[in-house]
Amino acid sequence: MAKWNSLADRATIDKTIEALTKNGFVPYYAENGEAAKKKFFELLPAGAEVMNNSSTTLLQLGIADELVKSGRYNSVRNKLMAMDRKTQNRQMQQIGSAPEWSVGSVHAITQDGHVMIASKSGSQLPGYAFGADHVIWIAGTQKIVKDLDAAKQRLYEYVLPLENERALKVYGSGSSVNKLLVINQDAPPRLNLILVNEVLGF
C-alpha cells in the first residue's frame, strides 16, 4: 500500500508536468495544500458557475465548503440540492453535466501524461470529458504512476477499498468502479491540474 501513497520525487514530477503539457493539459506545481488552494482560487473567477464534484481532496483543503457557502460563486451543487430528484431528474442531469467550471480531483496521473478518474455513478465524468468549459483538478503527487496499467492497479488495490469504506460511512452503501474515464489529450487551456507536494485524498 505504501507505494500508492508516497509522494513522487521532483524529477518524476517534472517529467509528468512536461508530458501533461504535451498532451494539452495545463499543469501547475504547488509545494503544499495552502499554495494549491491559493492557485485554485486564482484560476476560478469570482461569480463563476461551478460544480464541485465529490472529492476528499477538496474537502481536506476547505475548498468544497467555500464554493457552496461563501456566496462568491454560482454553485451548481447548491442548485441540485434544492431540486427534486423524482420530478426534476432530467433537468438535474443536464445542469450537472455541463457547468461552466467542473472541479475535483483524479485518481491517477501517469508519467506519460494521462489521467484516470473512476466513478460509481458517473455523475462527474461528463463535465470532465467534454461538458464543462473549464476543469480544475487538485491532486497530491502520490497519485503519479508509471503508466495506465499501474493507474488501474492503484485504483483497484488502493483507491477503491478506501472509497468503499468512506461511502459506507457517508451513504450507508459501498462503492464500485462502474465507470472509468481516461483522458489522453485535450485542447488547452480547458483542463487545469494542480499537482501538490502533499498527500491529499486517495
Secondary structure as GFF3:
##gff-version 3
##sequence-region A 1 202
A	DSSP	three_ten_helix	2	4	.	.	.	ID=ss1
A	DSSP	alpha_helix	10	22	.	.	.	ID=ss2
A	DSSP	beta_strand	26	30	.	.	.	ID=ss3
A	DSSP	alpha_helix	33	43	.	.	.	ID=ss4
A	DSSP	beta_strand	49	52	.	.	.	ID=ss5
A	DSSP	alpha_helix	56	61	.	.	.	ID=ss6
A	DSSP	alpha_helix	63	69	.	.	.	ID=ss7
A	DSSP	beta_strand	74	75	.	.	.	ID=ss8
A	DSSP	alpha_helix	76	81	.	.	.	ID=ss9
A	DSSP	alpha_helix	85	97	.	.	.	ID=ss10
A	DSSP	beta_strand	101	104	.	.	.	ID=ss11
A	DSSP	beta_strand	108	110	.	.	.	ID=ss12
A	DSSP	beta_strand	115	119	.	.	.	ID=ss13
A	DSSP	alpha_helix	125	126	.	.	.	ID=ss14
A	DSSP	pi_helix	127	131	.	.	.	ID=ss15
A	DSSP	beta_strand	134	140	.	.	.	ID=ss16
A	DSSP	three_ten_helix	141	143	.	.	.	ID=ss17
A	DSSP	beta_strand	144	145	.	.	.	ID=ss18
A	DSSP	alpha_helix	148	154	.	.	.	ID=ss19
A	DSSP	pi_helix	155	159	.	.	.	ID=ss20
A	DSSP	alpha_helix	160	171	.	.	.	ID=ss21
A	DSSP	beta_strand	179	183	.	.	.	ID=ss22
A	DSSP	beta_strand	191	196	.	.	.	ID=ss23
###
